[in-house]
Amino acid sequence: MSAEATPFRDAEAWLAARGIDREPIHLQPAAAAEDADDQGSAWKPAVGDPGEVRPREAVKLAQQSAADAALVAGERAAAPTAESGLEDEVARAVAFVRRSAAAAPQAEGRLREKLSDRGHPSAVVDLALIQARRERLVDDAAMVAALVEEKRRAGHAPARIRRDLRARGFEDAELDPALAAAESEDQEAAAFAVAAERAARLSAVPVDTAFRRVAAHVARRGYPDGLARKVARAAVFASRDQADSAGR
């Protein structure tokens, strides 16, 4: 019977029948292996063993690997994660925005500067401002419109309104549409209206004193000094003329 026809007996005989030399595998007797395991000694491969891991040893390694994985998972669960740390820092940043916005309306750009100055990284600042917009703590367009209306009612000139809102961190791109109507008005007429309202309250004081007070009042509202004096004089005399006419 040829080598090809030789019945298969085991791997070593099958290789030998085909002229393939292989160093035989030496296995420890089962009893000796169990004795070694019981005594806690390290397993050593027999001479000529290429280092294969026996099934018993493979089970031990798998158990140890599982135990190590469980330990790592437990440590990760116990320790604060980067995500939880980020959430906490964002919450602190949003809380600061709430306090700051409650004190006075502020532009988002100014709040961004304040958060950065407090040491918050840019990622935290971005997330905090997103949350602040959701809570309507910041809304530049709405705030600009409301502040412009409030200051116009107080008699402030468009130039002063722009200056004040720039100081709060608002940009000209946000201010231009809100101030367009006010800046297109007749500034002398607007200044005279401010002067007339003030002069009516000073009808009992001497003319010179009334003039100085009215001119200062109009100038503080943001109108140029020359224009303030001009409308103050006209408003004071107009108020006196009206008082004289009413007394006749």
Residue pairs with C-beta under 8 A, 6 or more apart in sequence:
3 17
3 18
6 17
8 14
12 22
12 24
12 25
15 21
15 22
16 22
23 48
24 48
25 48
25 49
26 46
26 47
26 48
26 49
27 46
28 36
28 46
33 43
33 54
33 56
36 43
37 43
37 56
43 54
43 57
45 51
45 52
53 61
86 123
86 124
86 127
89 120
89 124
90 124
90 127
90 128
90 131
93 115
93 118
93 120
93 124
93 125
93 127
93 128
94 128
94 131
94 132
94 135
94 137
96 114
96 115
96 118
97 111
97 115
97 128
97 129
97 132
97 137
97 138
98 132
98 135
98 137
100 106
100 111
100 114
101 111
101 132
101 137
101 138
104 168
105 143
105 146
105 147
105 168
106 138
106 143
106 168
106 169
107 138
107 140
107 143
107 168
107 169
107 170
107 171
107 174
108 129
108 132
108 133
108 138
108 140
108 169
109 169
109 170
109 171
110 168
110 169
111 129
111 132
111 138
111 169
112 125
112 129
113 169
115 124
115 125
115 128
115 129
116 122
116 125
120 128
129 138
132 138
133 139
140 170
140 174
141 174
143 170
144 165
144 170
144 174
144 175
144 178
145 178
147 161
147 165
147 168
148 161
148 165
148 175
148 178
148 179
148 182
151 160
151 161
151 164
152 161
152 182
154 221
155 193
155 194
155 197
155 221
156 164
156 221
156 222
157 187
157 190
157 191
157 221
157 222
157 223
158 179
158 182
158 183
158 185
158 187
158 222
159 222
159 223
160 221
160 222
161 179
161 182
161 222
162 172
162 175
162 179
163 222
165 175
166 172
166 175
187 223
187 227
188 227
188 230
188 231
191 218
191 221
191 223
191 227
191 228
191 231
192 231
192 234
192 235
194 217
194 218
194 221
194 223
194 231
195 214
195 215
195 217
195 218
195 228
195 231
195 232
195 234
195 235
195 236
196 235
196 238
196 239
198 213
198 214
198 217
198 218
198 235
199 210
199 214
199 232
199 235
199 236
199 238
199 239
200 239
202 209
202 210
202 213
202 214
202 236
202 239
203 210
203 239
203 240
203 243
205 213
207 236
207 237
207 240
210 236
210 239
211 232
211 233
211 236
214 232
214 235
214 236
215 225
215 228
215 229
215 232
215 233
216 228
217 232
218 227
218 228
218 231
218 232
219 225
219 228
223 231
